[in-house]
């Protein structure tokens, strides 16, 4: 009977600077770009929920522009 080799999960991936991808590091580094993207996604979701609740900044601006012309 032939035994199969055991599989192990790969280690946590690190960026090219050798640090953890999720580390909150200050300065110009790959981790800052990941955090920037994550916070931007949270901001877009927050605005979408705010807009669905009836408080739309864009709609208010368009109403103001349409009243002035």
N, C-alpha and C positions, 0 to 999 in steps of 0.2 A: 504494500500500500504506500502510495506516494503522499507525503505531507506537503501542504501548501505553506508558503511563507506567510508569516503574520504581517498584517498591514498596520502601520502606525500612522496617525494623523500628522500632517506636516506642522512644524513649529509656527508660532505667530509670525506673520510677515512683517518685515521691517522696511522702512524706506531706505534710500541710498545713504542717508546719513547715519544709519545703524541704530536709530532710536525707534521706540514704539510709535506706530502710526497714530494712535489715539492720544499720545501725550500732549498736554496743553503747554506748548513751548512758545515763548515770546520771540518775535523777530521774523525775518523773511526765511521761511523754511516750509517744507512740504506739509508738515502738520498744521501750520497756520492756514494753508489753502483748504485742507479738509474741514477745519473748524469754520472757516468763512463760508464754505458751501453749505454746511449743516445749518448754520445760523440763518443763512439766506432762505433756505427751504422753510424753516420755522417762520420767518417773516412773511413769506408768500402765503403760507397756510393761514397765518393770523389775519392777514389782510383779506383773504378769501372769506374766512368766517365772519369778519367784521362787515364785509360787503353783503354777505348773505343775510346778516341780521338787519340790514336796512340802512346802515351807515356807510354810504359810499362817497369817498372823496372825489373820485373821477366823475360820478354822476352829478355831484354838486357843482363841480367846475364846469361841466358841460351845460348845466342849466344856467349858470351865471353868464356863460358866453352866449347862449341863445337869447337871453333877455337883453343883452346890450346891442344886438344887431337887429 
